[in-house]
C-alpha cells in the first residue's frame, strides 16, 4: 500500500491534467515542455501542475542543465490511482 494520505489522491482525481501527467511520467521521465506538448497546454500550465504534484510528493525532479526532468515518486501510488480511476468508470 502506498504511504500517501487520501487527500493526495482526492486532489489529483479532480484534475484530468494531473492524472494524465502522472500517467505520462509513469511511462517515461519528462520535461515540463514535453508534457505541455503531449497535453496540448501552455508550458506554464504544465509547470503549475507539476509544481502542485511535486508539493504533494507524487513527483520528483532533477536538474539537467537549464531543464528539469520530472519522474513519478511511486509507481505503486500511480497504480493505486489508476485502480481508483478504473473503479469510478464502472
DSSP file (Angstrom, degrees, kcal/mol; ACC not computed):
  #  RESIDUE AA STRUCTURE BP1 BP2  ACC     N-H-->O    O-->H-N    N-H-->O    O-->H-N    TCO  KAPPA ALPHA  PHI   PSI    X-CA   Y-CA   Z-CA
    1    1 A X              0   0    0      0, 0.0    76,-0.1     0, 0.0    75,-0.1   0.000 360.0 360.0 360.0 145.4    0.0    0.0    0.0
    2    2 A X        -     0   0    0     74,-0.2    72,-0.0     1,-0.1     0, 0.0  -0.340 360.0-130.7 -77.3 162.9    1.2    3.5   -0.7
    3    3 A X        +     0   0    0     -2,-0.1     2,-0.3     2,-0.0    -1,-0.1   0.157  67.7 115.7 -99.6  17.3    2.1    5.9    2.1
    4    4 A X        -     0   0    0      1,-0.1    -2,-0.1     2,-0.0     5,-0.1  -0.693  68.4-115.8 -91.5 138.5    0.1    8.9    0.7
    5    5 A X    >>  -     0   0    0     -2,-0.3     3,-1.5     1,-0.1     4,-0.8  -0.306  30.6-109.1 -64.7 156.7   -2.8   10.3    2.7
    6    6 A X  H 3> S+     0   0    0      1,-0.3     4,-2.3     2,-0.2     3,-0.2   0.823 114.6  66.9 -57.4 -34.1   -6.3   10.0    1.0
    7    7 A X  H 3> S+     0   0    0      1,-0.2     4,-2.3     2,-0.2    -1,-0.3   0.794  93.3  60.5 -62.7 -25.5   -6.4   13.8    0.3
    8    8 A X  H <> S+     0   0    0     -3,-1.5     4,-1.5     2,-0.2    -1,-0.2   0.959 108.3  42.3 -65.0 -49.6   -3.5   13.4   -2.1
    9    9 A X  H  X S+     0   0    0     -4,-0.8     4,-3.0     1,-0.2    -2,-0.2   0.908 113.6  53.6 -61.2 -41.7   -5.5   11.1   -4.4
   10   10 A X  H  X S+     0   0    0     -4,-2.3     4,-1.0     1,-0.2    -1,-0.2   0.895 107.5  49.8 -62.3 -40.6   -8.6   13.2   -4.0
   11   11 A X  H  < S+     0   0    0     -4,-2.3    -1,-0.2     1,-0.2    -2,-0.2   0.818 116.1  43.2 -68.5 -29.8   -6.7   16.4   -5.1
   12   12 A X  H >< S+     0   0    0     -4,-1.5     3,-2.1    -5,-0.2     7,-0.4   0.877 105.3  61.2 -82.0 -39.5   -5.4   14.6   -8.2
   13   13 A X  H 3< S+     0   0    0     -4,-3.0    -2,-0.2     1,-0.3    -1,-0.2   0.733  98.9  57.7 -62.7 -22.8   -8.6   12.7   -9.1
   14   14 A X  T 3< S+     0   0    0     -4,-1.0     2,-0.5    -5,-0.2    -1,-0.3   0.485  99.5  67.6 -84.9  -1.4  -10.4   16.0   -9.7
   15   15 A X    <>  -     0   0    0     -3,-2.1     4,-2.2     1,-0.1     3,-0.3  -0.884  59.2-170.0-124.1 101.0   -7.8   17.2  -12.2
   16   16 A X  H  > S+     0   0    0     -2,-0.5     4,-2.4     1,-0.2     5,-0.2   0.845  90.7  54.6 -56.4 -33.9   -7.7   15.2  -15.5
   17   17 A X  H  > S+     0   0    0      2,-0.2     4,-2.3     1,-0.2    -1,-0.2   0.894 107.2  48.8 -69.5 -38.2   -4.5   17.0  -16.5
   18   18 A X  H  > S+     0   0    0     -3,-0.3     4,-2.2     2,-0.2    -2,-0.2   0.906 111.7  50.4 -66.3 -39.9   -2.7   16.0  -13.3
   19   19 A X  H  X S+     0   0    0     -4,-2.2     4,-2.3    -7,-0.4    -2,-0.2   0.947 111.4  47.9 -60.4 -48.0   -3.9   12.4  -13.9
   20   20 A X  H  X S+     0   0    0     -4,-2.4     4,-2.6     1,-0.2    -2,-0.2   0.877 108.7  54.5 -63.7 -37.8   -2.6   12.4  -17.4
   21   21 A X  H  X S+     0   0    0     -4,-2.3     4,-2.8     2,-0.2    -1,-0.2   0.939 109.6  47.2 -60.3 -46.3    0.7   13.9  -16.3
   22   22 A X  H  X S+     0   0    0     -4,-2.2     4,-1.8     1,-0.2    -2,-0.2   0.896 111.5  51.2 -63.2 -39.0    1.2   11.1  -13.8
   23   23 A X  H  X S+     0   0    0     -4,-2.3     4,-0.9     2,-0.2    -1,-0.2   0.920 112.5  46.0 -63.3 -42.9    0.3    8.5  -16.5
   24   24 A X  H >X S+     0   0    0     -4,-2.6     4,-2.1     1,-0.2     3,-0.7   0.910 112.5  49.9 -65.7 -42.0    2.8   10.0  -18.9
   25   25 A X  H 3< S+     0   0    0     -4,-2.8    47,-0.5     1,-0.2    -1,-0.2   0.786 102.0  62.4 -69.2 -25.9    5.5   10.2  -16.2
   26   26 A X  H 3< S+     0   0    0     -4,-1.8    -1,-0.2    -5,-0.2    -2,-0.2   0.804 108.6  43.9 -66.3 -27.4    4.8    6.5  -15.4
   27   27 A X  H << S-     0   0    0     -4,-0.9     2,-0.3    -3,-0.7    -2,-0.2   0.907 134.2 -16.4 -80.7 -45.9    5.9    5.7  -18.9
   28   28 A X     <  -     0   0    0     -4,-2.1    -1,-0.3    42,-0.0    42,-0.1  -0.983  69.8-100.3-158.2 144.6    9.0    8.0  -19.0
   29   29 A X        -     0   0    0     -2,-0.3     2,-0.3    -3,-0.1    42,-0.2  -0.350  51.3-178.3 -60.2 153.5   10.5   10.9  -17.2
   30   30 A X  B     -A   70   0A   0     40,-2.1    40,-3.3     4,-0.0     2,-0.2  -0.977  28.4-112.6-154.4 162.2    9.8   14.2  -19.0
   31   31 A X     >  -     0   0    0     -2,-0.3     4,-2.1    38,-0.2     5,-0.2  -0.578  37.9-110.3 -90.5 160.1   10.4   17.9  -19.0
   32   32 A X  H  > S+     0   0    0     36,-0.5     4,-2.4     1,-0.2     5,-0.1   0.889 118.8  54.0 -57.2 -38.4    7.5   20.4  -18.5
   33   33 A X  H  > S+     0   0    0      2,-0.2     4,-2.0     1,-0.2    -1,-0.2   0.911 108.0  47.6 -65.2 -42.2    7.8   21.4  -22.1
   34   34 A X  H  > S+     0   0    0      1,-0.2     4,-2.0     2,-0.2    -1,-0.2   0.873 113.2  49.1 -68.0 -34.5    7.4   17.9  -23.4
   35   35 A X  H  X S+     0   0    0     -4,-2.1     4,-2.4     2,-0.2    -2,-0.2   0.888 107.8  54.8 -68.4 -38.5    4.4   17.3  -21.1
   36   36 A X  H  X>S+     0   0    0     -4,-2.4     5,-2.1     1,-0.2     4,-1.3   0.908 108.9  48.0 -60.5 -42.1    2.9   20.6  -22.3
   37   37 A X  H  <5S+     0   0    0     -4,-2.0     3,-0.3     2,-0.2    -1,-0.2   0.935 112.5  48.2 -63.4 -46.4    3.1   19.4  -25.9
   38   38 A X  H  <5S+     0   0    0     -4,-2.0    -2,-0.2     1,-0.2    -1,-0.2   0.857 118.8  39.9 -62.9 -35.9    1.6   16.0  -25.0
   39   39 A X  H  <5S-     0   0    0     -4,-2.4    -1,-0.2    -5,-0.1    -2,-0.2   0.589 105.7-127.8 -88.6 -11.9   -1.2   17.7  -23.1
   40   40 A X  T  <5 +     0   0    0     -4,-1.3     2,-0.3    -3,-0.3    -3,-0.2   0.933  67.9 121.3  60.2  48.2   -1.7   20.5  -25.6
   41   41 A X  S   <S-     0   0    0     -5,-2.1    -1,-0.2    -6,-0.1    -2,-0.1  -0.838  72.3 -81.2-129.5 169.0   -1.4   23.1  -22.9
   42   42 A X    >>  -     0   0    0     -2,-0.3     4,-1.9     1,-0.1     3,-0.6  -0.413  39.9-117.9 -67.2 146.8    0.9   26.1  -22.3
   43   43 A X  H 3> S+     0   0    0      1,-0.2     4,-2.6     2,-0.2     5,-0.2   0.859 116.1  57.3 -54.6 -36.0    4.2   25.2  -20.8
   44   44 A X  H 3> S+     0   0    0      2,-0.2     4,-2.3     1,-0.2    -1,-0.2   0.875 104.5  51.9 -63.9 -36.1    3.3   27.4  -17.8
   45   45 A X  H <> S+     0   0    0     -3,-0.6     4,-2.3     2,-0.2    -2,-0.2   0.934 110.9  46.6 -65.4 -45.9    0.2   25.3  -17.2
   46   46 A X  H  X S+     0   0    0     -4,-1.9     4,-2.6     1,-0.2    -2,-0.2   0.918 112.2  51.4 -61.2 -43.0    2.2   22.1  -17.2
   47   47 A X  H  X S+     0   0    0     -4,-2.6     4,-2.5     1,-0.2    -2,-0.2   0.894 108.7  51.0 -61.4 -40.6    4.7   23.6  -14.9
   48   48 A X  H  X S+     0   0    0     -4,-2.3     4,-2.1     2,-0.2    -1,-0.2   0.914 111.1  47.6 -64.3 -42.6    2.0   24.7  -12.5
   49   49 A X  H  X S+     0   0    0     -4,-2.3     4,-2.6     1,-0.2    -2,-0.2   0.918 112.3  49.9 -63.8 -42.2    0.5   21.2  -12.4
   50   50 A X  H  X S+     0   0    0     -4,-2.6     4,-2.8     1,-0.2    -2,-0.2   0.890 108.4  52.8 -64.0 -38.5    4.0   19.7  -11.9
   51   51 A X  H  X S+     0   0    0     -4,-2.5     4,-2.4     2,-0.2    -1,-0.2   0.912 110.9  47.4 -62.3 -41.5    4.6   22.1   -9.0
   52   52 A X  H  X S+     0   0    0     -4,-2.1     4,-1.5     2,-0.2    -2,-0.2   0.926 113.5  47.2 -65.1 -44.3    1.3   21.0   -7.4
   53   53 A X  H  <>S+     0   0    0     -4,-2.6     5,-2.2     1,-0.2     6,-0.7   0.879 112.0  50.9 -64.9 -37.5    2.2   17.4   -7.9
   54   54 A X  H ><5S+     0   0    0     -4,-2.8     3,-1.1     1,-0.2    -1,-0.2   0.909 107.6  53.2 -64.5 -41.8    5.7   18.0   -6.5
   55   55 A X  H 3<5S+     0   0    0     -4,-2.4    -1,-0.2     1,-0.3    -2,-0.2   0.806 107.6  51.2 -63.4 -29.5    4.2   19.7   -3.5
   56   56 A X  T 3<5S-     0   0    0     -4,-1.5    -1,-0.3    -5,-0.1    -2,-0.2   0.555 115.8-118.6 -82.5  -8.7    2.0   16.6   -2.9
   57   57 A X  T < 5S+     0   0    0     -3,-1.1    -3,-0.2    -4,-0.5    -2,-0.1   0.621  82.7 116.4  83.9  13.5    5.1   14.4   -3.1
   58   58 A X  S   <S+     0   0    0     -5,-2.2    15,-2.7    15,-0.1    16,-0.5   0.650  73.5  37.2 -92.3 -15.3    4.0   12.4   -6.1
   59   59 A X  E     -B   72   0A   0     -6,-0.7     2,-0.3    13,-0.3    13,-0.2  -0.956  64.0-159.7-131.9 155.2    6.7   13.6   -8.5
   60   60 A X  E     -B   71   0A   0     11,-2.8    11,-2.3    -2,-0.3     2,-0.3  -0.847   9.6-156.3-123.4 163.9   10.4   14.3   -8.1
   61   61 A X  E     -B   70   0A   0     -2,-0.3     2,-0.4     9,-0.2     9,-0.2  -0.988   7.5-163.0-142.2 152.9   12.7   16.4  -10.3
   62   62 A X  E     -B   69   0A   0      7,-1.9     7,-2.9    -2,-0.3     2,-0.4  -0.978  27.0-116.8-130.9 148.2   16.3   16.6  -11.2
   63   63 A X  E     -B   68   0A   0     -2,-0.4     2,-0.4     5,-0.2     5,-0.2  -0.690  26.5-179.7 -86.2 133.2   18.1   19.5  -12.9
   64   64 A X  E >   -B   67   0A   0      3,-3.3     3,-2.0    -2,-0.4     2,-0.3  -0.858  65.5 -60.3-129.9  95.7   19.8   18.8  -16.2
   65   65 A X  T 3  S-     0   0    0     -2,-0.4    -1,-0.0     1,-0.3     0, 0.0  -0.519 119.8 -16.6  64.9-125.2   21.4   22.0  -17.4
   66   66 A X  T 3  S+     0   0    0     -2,-0.3    -1,-0.3    -3,-0.1     2,-0.3   0.421 127.5  78.9 -90.0   1.5   18.7   24.6  -17.7
   67   67 A X  E <   - B   0  64A   0     -3,-2.0    -3,-3.3   -36,-0.0     2,-0.4  -0.719  67.7-140.1-110.9 158.3   15.9   21.9  -17.7
   68   68 A X  E     - B   0  63A   0     -2,-0.3     2,-0.6    -5,-0.2   -36,-0.5  -0.964  12.5-151.4-114.5 135.4   14.2   19.9  -15.0
   69   69 A X  E     - B   0  62A   0     -7,-2.9    -7,-1.9    -2,-0.4     2,-0.3  -0.932  14.6-156.4-107.6 123.1   13.4   16.3  -15.6
   70   70 A X  E     +AB  30  61A   0    -40,-3.3   -40,-2.1    -2,-0.6     2,-0.3  -0.749  16.5 169.5-101.9 146.1   10.3   15.0  -13.7
   71   71 A X  E     - B   0  60A   0    -11,-2.3   -11,-2.8    -2,-0.3     2,-0.1  -0.952  39.8 -90.1-144.7 164.2    9.5   11.5  -12.8
   72   72 A X  E     - B   0  59A   0    -47,-0.5   -13,-0.3    -2,-0.3     3,-0.2  -0.469  23.0-145.6 -77.1 150.3    7.0    9.8  -10.5
   73   73 A X  S    S+     0   0    0    -15,-2.7     2,-0.4     1,-0.3   -14,-0.1   0.801  84.7  21.4 -82.1 -31.2    7.9    9.2   -6.9
   74   74 A X     >  -     0   0    0    -16,-0.5     4,-1.7     1,-0.1    -1,-0.3  -0.930  50.5-166.2-146.4 114.7    6.0    6.0   -6.5
   75   75 A X  H  > S+     0   0    0     -2,-0.4     4,-2.3     1,-0.2     5,-0.1   0.835  97.7  58.8 -65.4 -30.3    4.9    3.5   -9.2
   76   76 A X  H  > S+     0   0    0      2,-0.2     4,-2.5     1,-0.2    -1,-0.2   0.901 103.1  51.3 -64.9 -41.1    2.7    1.9   -6.5
   77   77 A X  H  > S+     0   0    0      2,-0.2     4,-2.4     1,-0.2    -2,-0.2   0.930 111.0  47.4 -61.7 -45.3    0.9    5.2   -6.0
   78   78 A X  H  X S+     0   0    0     -4,-1.7     4,-2.5     2,-0.2    -2,-0.2   0.893 111.4  51.3 -64.8 -39.5    0.2    5.6   -9.7
   79   79 A X  H  X S+     0   0    0     -4,-2.3     4,-2.0     2,-0.2    -1,-0.2   0.918 111.8  46.9 -62.9 -43.1   -1.1    2.0   -9.9
   80   80 A X  H  X S+     0   0    0     -4,-2.5     4,-1.9     2,-0.2    -2,-0.2   0.882 111.7  51.2 -65.6 -38.3   -3.4    2.6   -7.0
   81   81 A X  H  X S+     0   0    0     -4,-2.4     4,-2.2     2,-0.2    -2,-0.2   0.904 108.8  51.3 -64.3 -41.7   -4.6    5.9   -8.5
   82   82 A X  H  X S+     0   0    0     -4,-2.5     4,-2.7     1,-0.2    -2,-0.2   0.878 107.2  53.6 -63.9 -37.7   -5.3    4.0  -11.8
   83   83 A X  H  X S+     0   0    0     -4,-2.0     4,-2.4     2,-0.2    -1,-0.2   0.904 108.3  49.7 -62.5 -41.0   -7.3    1.4   -9.9
   84   84 A X  H  X S+     0   0    0     -4,-1.9     4,-2.1     2,-0.2    -2,-0.2   0.901 111.4  49.2 -64.0 -40.5   -9.4    4.2   -8.4
   85   85 A X  H  X S+     0   0    0     -4,-2.2     4,-1.4     2,-0.2    -2,-0.2   0.932 111.9  47.8 -63.2 -45.8  -10.0    5.7  -11.9
   86   86 A X  H  X S+     0   0    0     -4,-2.7     4,-0.7     1,-0.2    -2,-0.2   0.890 110.9  51.6 -62.9 -39.6  -11.0    2.3  -13.3
   87   87 A X  H >< S+     0   0    0     -4,-2.4     3,-0.7     1,-0.2    -1,-0.2   0.887 108.4  51.6 -64.6 -39.3  -13.3    1.7  -10.4
   88   88 A X  H 3< S+     0   0    0     -4,-2.1    -1,-0.2     1,-0.2    -2,-0.2   0.763 102.7  60.3 -69.8 -24.9  -15.0    5.1  -10.9
   89   89 A X  H 3<        0   0    0     -4,-1.4    -1,-0.2     1,-0.2    -2,-0.2   0.717 360.0 360.0 -74.9 -20.8  -15.5    4.3  -14.6
   90   90 A X    <<        0   0    0     -4,-0.7    -1,-0.2    -3,-0.7    -2,-0.1   0.476 360.0 360.0 -73.9 360.0  -17.7    1.3  -13.9
